Amino acid sequence: MPIPHSGNPITAPTGRQSYKLAFILVTSLFFLWGIANSLNGTLVRHFQTALDLTITQSSIVESAFYIGYFVMALPAAFIMNRIGYKKGIITGLALYALGAFLFYPAAEMRTYSFFLFNLFIIACGLAFLETAGNAYVVALGSPSSADGRLNLAQSFNGLSIVLGPVIGSLFIFSDVEYTNDMLKAMPFDQSEVIRIQEAQSVQLPYLVIAGVVTLVAIMFALTRLPEMVNSAGGSIRRALRHRHLVFGVVAQFFYVGAQISLWSLFINLKLHYAPTETFRVVDWIYPITADLTPTKIASYHASFALVLFMVGRFVGTYLMTRFAANNVLTWFALASVVLVLFAIMSNGWPAVLAISLVYFFNSIMFPTIFSLATRNLGADAKVGSGMLIMAIVGGAVFPPLASLLSQGGMENALIVPLICFLVVLFFAMTGYRVKNV
């Protein structure tokens, strides 16, 4: 098992240069899984038209994706315990590339279950990458700087997630916006042609992603990397004796549920609160023109919210060089609670701005919860990492619930992230304390 907070978890070759190369390559994984995650929100909106789905049905995109994490996280940890982290990473990249490539035949068939299967395969691959990547970054250096190092690596994840909505607006969403009611009012042949075009628009982006991921897998295969030491003895039963790990798994489950609920419904929330209004800063950054559809404009606003998420990662990383990680997490969780409450009680562009700012404050939550929860686990570190990755299944549980609540008004969907951020606040204030039970 890797021991990220005690001893030396890295075998030869040692030295600062080998650590630097390993850190750069592993950080590239954070970039790649960010693209996959951020594109899901685009698919939730896009499939409503392309496949004639309701918002609740399309939100199953997130469920299929994050169930993949849940199913594969612990198996990935145990498999990598046998074959090593490098081979585990290559396995994860191969699954990622396969799932992305299969988007091409899925679009030709226009079968929703096929798309969901592909997303599940991608997530199974990401379970390998995240289990390895997070633990590897924690281990590549001093335990005292693990929180900042993990947040720095996750900042590059923030860079990539900005691209998802932009890819959606440029290559996936059509120039003419259709609703299901509009298409149902058309002659069947005409509406069918439109739906075929809508479905096929996902093919090129996912083929490009498959190609890039394959190239990265080849780079890993050809590069010598330091390997993490495997020590025997880790078990789920013993890992559960670590109180802070248990609370961390619960906090991670609720945090990911909050994040994915917001990401998957942001475009719909923007269209609900302020369908035609734009922020001036968004007009400056993105190619906003008068002929863009409200959905494309909303997609650019989603990208801007993810820019705030990226900035929050860098700001949070800096703050953790000056303040304890649990204190920074407390401040950010409290700010998220206040902003979501404000959005629920307000209307128009202020509500959209508040939701966008939540992205800034939830940016550090995943890596900080991960780092705090894996402290002093010793031989149970790899199992603990797998359990925290399993907790990503919160992204499968909470978005459908938020979508159901939205049927009584889109603002009701925000009740879900509100409750989730309160759980994160509890972990930041007291649940993080290391105390075995």
C-alpha positions in Angstrom: 0.0 0.0 0.0 1.2 3.6 -0.6 1.9 5.5 2.6 1.3 9.1 1.6 1.8 10.7 5.0 4.6 8.6 6.5 7.8 7.0 5.3 9.0 7.1 1.8 6.3 5.8 -0.6 8.5 6.2 -3.8 11.0 3.6 -5.0 14.0 4.3 -7.2 14.7 6.3 -9.3 14.7 8.9 -6.7 15.7 12.6 -6.8 14.1 15.9 -7.5 14.2 15.5 -11.3 12.3 12.1 -11.3 9.7 13.6 -9.0 9.2 16.5 -11.3 8.7 14.4 -14.4 6.3 12.1 -12.5 4.4 15.1 -11.3 4.1 16.6 -14.8 2.8 13.4 -16.3 0.4 12.6 -13.5 -0.9 16.2 -13.6 -1.8 15.6 -17.2 -4.3 13.1 -16.0 -6.1 15.7 -14.0 -6.4 17.8 -17.2 -7.9 14.8 -19.1 -10.5 13.8 -16.6 -11.6 17.4 -16.2 -12.7 17.4 -19.9 -14.8 14.3 -19.5 -16.5 15.6 -16.4 -17.3 19.0 -17.8 -18.8 17.7 -21.0 -21.5 15.8 -19.1 -23.4 19.0 -18.4 -23.5 19.7 -22.2 -24.7 16.2 -22.8 -27.5 16.6 -20.2 -28.9 19.6 -22.1 -28.1 18.3 -25.6 -29.7 14.8 -25.3 -33.0 16.4 -24.3 -33.4 17.4 -28.0 -31.2 14.9 -29.8 -32.8 11.9 -28.1 -36.2 13.4 -27.2 -35.7 13.2 -23.4 -37.1 15.0 -20.4 -34.6 16.9 -18.1 -35.0 14.1 -15.5 -34.3 11.4 -18.1 -31.2 13.3 -19.5 -29.8 13.7 -16.0 -29.2 9.9 -15.9 -26.1 10.9 -17.9 -24.5 11.9 -14.6 -25.8 8.7 -12.8 -24.3 6.4 -15.5 -21.0 8.3 -15.3 -20.6 8.4 -11.6 -21.9 4.8 -11.0 -18.8 3.9 -13.0 -16.6 5.5 -10.4 -18.5 3.6 -7.6 -18.2 0.2 -9.3 -14.6 0.5 -10.3 -12.9 2.6 -7.5 -12.0 -0.2 -5.0 -11.3 -2.8 -7.8 -9.0 -0.3 -9.3 -7.2 0.2 -6.0 -6.8 -3.6 -5.5 -5.7 -4.1 -9.2 -3.1 -1.4 -8.9 -1.8 -3.0 -5.7 -1.0 -6.1 -7.9 0.2 -4.5 -11.2 1.5 -1.2 -10.0 0.4 2.4 -10.5 1.9 2.9 -14.0 0.1 -0.1 -15.5 -3.0 0.9 -13.6 -2.9 4.4 -15.2 -2.4 2.9 -18.7 -5.4 0.6 -18.1 -7.5 3.6 -17.1 -6.4 5.6 -20.1 -7.3 2.7 -22.4 -10.8 2.4 -20.9 -11.2 6.2 -21.3 -10.2 6.1 -24.9 -12.5 3.2 -25.6 -15.5 4.8 -24.1 -14.9 8.1 -26.0 -14.4 6.2 -29.3 -17.7 4.3 -28.9 -19.5 7.6 -29.0 -19.2 7.4 -32.8 -21.3 4.2 -33.3 -23.7 5.3 -30.4 -24.5 8.5 -32.3 -25.1 6.5 -35.5 -27.5 4.3 -33.6 -29.0 7.1 -31.5 -29.5 4.7 -28.6 -29.5 6.4 -25.2 -28.5 3.2 -23.4 -25.4 2.9 -25.6 -24.4 6.5 -24.7 -24.9 5.7 -21.0 -22.8 2.5 -21.4 -20.0 4.6 -23.0 -20.1 7.1 -20.2 -19.9 4.2 -17.7 -16.8 2.9 -19.5 -15.1 6.3 -19.5 -15.8 6.6 -15.7 -14.4 3.2 -15.0 -11.2 4.4 -16.7 -11.3 7.6 -14.7 -11.6 5.6 -11.5 -8.2 4.2 -12.2 -6.8 7.6 -13.0 -8.2 9.4 -10.0 -7.3 6.6 -7.5 -3.8 6.6 -8.8 -3.4 10.3 -9.6 -4.6 11.8 -6.3 -2.6 9.3 -4.2 0.5 9.7 -6.4 0.5 13.5 -6.1 0.0 13.3 -2.3 3.0 10.8 -2.1 5.3 12.8 -4.4 6.9 15.0 -1.8 6.7 16.2 1.8 3.5 15.2 3.8 3.4 18.8 5.2 2.9 20.2 1.7 0.5 17.5 0.4 -2.6 19.7 0.7 -1.1 22.5 -1.5 0.5 20.0 -3.9 -2.8 18.2 -4.5 -4.7 21.5 -5.0 -2.0 22.6 -7.5 -2.4 19.4 -9.5 -6.2 19.8 -9.3 -5.8 23.4 -10.6 -4.9 21.9 -14.0 -8.1 19.9 -13.8 -9.7 23.4 -13.4 -8.1 24.5 -16.7 -9.6 21.6 -18.6 -13.1 21.8 -17.2 -13.4 25.3 -18.7 -13.3 23.7 -22.1 -16.3 21.5 -21.8 -19.0 24.1 -22.2 -16.9 25.9 -24.9 -16.7 22.6 -26.9 -20.4 22.2 -26.4 -21.2 25.7 -27.7 -18.8 25.5 -30.7 -19.2 22.0 -31.8 -22.2 20.3 -30.2 -25.1 22.7 -29.9 -26.7 23.7 -33.2 -26.9 27.2 -34.5 -30.7 26.9 -34.5 -32.3 26.1 -31.1 -35.1 23.5 -31.1 -37.3 22.3 -28.3 -39.0 18.9 -28.2 -42.4 20.6 -28.7 -41.1 22.4 -31.8 -39.8 19.1 -33.2 -43.0 17.2 -32.4 -45.0 19.8 -34.3 -42.9 19.3 -37.5 -43.5 16.5 -40.0 -41.7 13.4 -38.8 -39.2 13.2 -41.6 -38.1 16.8 -41.0 -37.8 16.4 -37.2 -35.9 13.1 -37.7 -33.3 14.7 -39.9 -32.7 17.4 -37.2 -32.5 14.8 -34.4 -29.9 12.8 -36.4 -27.8 15.9 -36.9 -28.0 16.7 -33.3 -26.9 13.2 -32.2 -24.0 13.1 -34.7 -22.6 16.4 -33.5 -21.0 14.6 -30.5 -18.9 12.3 -32.8 -16.0 14.6 -33.7 -15.3 16.0 -30.2 -15.2 12.5 -28.6 -13.1 11.1 -31.5 -10.6 13.9 -30.8 -10.6 13.1 -27.1 -10.1 9.4 -27.8 -7.1 10.2 -29.9 -5.5 12.6 -27.3 -6.0 10.1 -24.5 -4.4 7.3 -26.6 -1.4 9.5 -27.2 -1.0 10.1 -23.4 -1.3 6.4 -22.8 1.6 5.8 -25.2 3.7 8.5 -23.4 3.1 6.7 -20.1 4.0 3.4 -21.6 7.3 4.8 -23.0 8.4 6.7 -19.8 10.1 5.4 -16.7 8.3 6.6 -13.6 9.0 6.1 -9.9 6.7 3.4 -8.5 4.9 3.6 -5.2 5.7 1.0 -2.6 3.1 -1.7 -2.0 2.8 -2.8 1.6 0.6 -5.6 2.7 -2.2 -5.3 5.3 -4.6 -2.7 4.1 -8.3 -3.6 4.5 -11.7 -1.9 4.3 -12.6 -3.1 7.8 -9.5 -1.6 9.3 -9.8 1.6 7.2 -13.3 2.2 8.7 -11.6 2.5 12.1 -10.2 5.9 11.0 -13.0 8.3 12.1 -11.7 11.1 9.9 -11.7 8.9 6.8 -15.3 7.8 7.4 -16.4 11.5 7.8 -14.3 12.3 4.7 -16.0 9.7 2.6 -19.4 11.1 3.6 -18.3 14.6 2.9 -16.9 13.7 -0.4 -20.2 11.9 -1.3 -22.2 15.0 -0.6 -19.7 17.4 -2.1 -19.6 15.6 -5.5 -23.4 15.4 -5.4 -23.5 19.2 -5.0 -20.9 19.9 -7.6 -22.5 17.7 -10.3 -26.0 18.9 -9.5 -24.8 22.4 -10.3 -22.8 21.5 -13.3 -25.5 19.4 -14.9 -28.3 21.9 -14.3 -26.3 25.2 -14.8 -27.5 25.8 -18.4 -31.1 25.1 -17.4 -30.7 27.3 -14.3 -29.3 30.1 -16.5 -32.2 29.8 -18.9 -34.7 29.9 -16.0 -33.3 32.9 -14.1 -31.9 35.1 -16.9 -32.5 33.6 -20.4 -31.5 36.7 -22.4 -29.1 38.6 -20.0 -25.4 38.2 -20.2 -22.6 39.3 -17.9 -20.4 42.1 -19.3 -17.2 40.1 -18.5 -18.6 37.1 -20.5 -19.2 39.4 -23.4 -15.6 40.4 -23.3 -14.1 36.9 -23.0 -16.4 34.9 -25.3 -17.6 35.3 -28.9 -21.1 36.5 -27.8 -23.1 37.8 -30.8 -26.8 38.7 -31.3 -27.5 35.7 -33.4 -26.5 33.1 -30.7 -29.2 31.0 -29.2 -30.0 31.4 -25.5 -28.6 27.9 -24.9 -25.3 28.7 -26.6 -25.1 31.9 -24.5 -25.9 29.9 -21.3 -23.1 27.4 -22.3 -20.6 30.3 -22.4 -21.8 31.4 -19.0 -21.2 27.8 -17.7 -17.7 28.0 -19.1 -17.2 31.3 -17.3 -18.4 29.7 -14.0 -15.8 27.1 -14.6 -13.2 29.8 -15.1 -14.1 30.9 -11.6 -13.7 27.3 -10.4 -10.2 27.3 -11.9 -9.3 30.6 -10.3 -10.6 29.3 -7.0 -8.2 26.4 -7.2 -5.2 28.6 -7.5 -6.4 31.0 -4.8 -7.1 28.1 -2.5 -3.7 26.6 -3.2 -2.1 30.0 -2.2 -4.2 30.3 0.9 -3.2 26.8 2.1 0.4 28.0 2.2 -0.6 30.5 4.8 -3.5 28.9 6.7 -4.5 25.4 7.8 -6.3 23.4 5.1 -9.3 22.7 7.3 -9.8 26.5 8.0 -9.7 27.3 4.2 -12.2 24.6 3.6 -14.5 26.0 6.4 -14.5 29.5 4.8 -15.2 28.2 1.4 -18.0 25.8 2.5 -19.6 28.6 4.5 -19.5 31.0 1.5 -21.0 28.3 -0.7 -23.9 27.8 1.7 -24.6 31.6 1.8 -24.5 32.0 -2.0 -26.8 29.0 -2.7 -29.3 30.5 -0.1 -29.1 33.8 -1.9 -29.7 32.2 -5.3 -32.8 30.4 -3.9 -34.3 33.6 -2.5 -33.4 35.9 -5.4 -34.1 36.1 -9.1 -32.6 37.3 -12.5 -28.9 37.8 -13.1 -28.0 38.1 -9.4 -29.1 34.5 -8.9 -27.0 33.4 -11.8 -24.0 35.4 -10.5 -24.4 33.8 -7.1 -24.5 30.3 -8.6 -21.4 31.1 -10.7 -19.5 32.3 -7.5 -20.3 29.0 -5.8 -18.0 27.4 -8.4 -15.2 29.6 -7.1 -15.7 28.4 -3.5 -16.3 24.7 -4.1 -13.2 24.5 -6.2 -10.9 23.3 -3.4 -13.3 21.0 -1.8 -12.6 17.6 -3.5 -8.8 17.7 -3.2 -8.9 19.2 0.3 -11.4 16.6 1.6 -9.3 13.9 0.0 -6.0 15.1 1.6 -7.5 15.6 5.0 -9.3 12.3 5.0 -6.2 10.3 4.0 -3.9 11.6 6.7 -2.1 9.1 8.9 -3.8 6.0 7.2 -0.5 4.1 7.0 -1.1 0.7 5.3 -4.8 1.6 4.7 -4.0 4.5 2.5 -4.7 2.8 -0.9 -8.0 1.4 0.4 -8.9 4.8 1.9 -8.1 6.4 -1.5 -10.4 3.9 -3.2 -13.2 4.6 -0.7 -12.9 8.3 -1.3 -13.1 7.8 -5.1 -16.1 5.5 -4.6 -17.8 8.4 -2.8 -17.9 10.2 -6.2 -21.1 8.1 -6.7 -22.7 11.1 -5.0 -22.6 12.5 -8.6 -25.0 9.7 -9.6 -27.4 10.1 -6.6 -28.0 13.8 -6.2 -28.5 15.2 -9.8 -31.6 13.1 -10.5 -33.0 14.3 -7.1 -32.3 17.9 -8.0 -33.9 17.4 -11.4 -37.1 16.0 -9.7 -37.2 19.0 -7.4 -36.8 21.3 -10.4 -40.2 20.2 -11.7 -41.8 22.4 -9.0 -39.5 25.3 -10.0 -35.9 25.3 -11.1 -34.9 27.2 -8.0 -36.0 24.1 -5.9 -33.1 22.2 -7.4 -30.7 24.3 -5.4 -32.0 22.8 -2.1 -29.8 19.7 -2.9 -26.4 21.5 -3.1 -27.4 23.6 -0.1 -27.8 20.5 2.1 -24.6 19.0 0.6 -22.5 22.0 1.4 -23.7 22.0 5.0 -22.3 18.4 5.3 -19.0 19.6 3.9 -19.0 22.5 6.4 -19.4 20.0 9.3 -16.4 18.0 8.0 -14.3 21.1 7.7 -15.1 22.2 11.2 -14.8 19.0 13.2 -15.0 15.8 11.0 -11.5 16.1 9.7 -9.8 15.6 13.1 -7.7 12.4 13.2 -9.1 10.0 15.8 -9.3 6.3 15.3 -12.4 4.4 16.6 
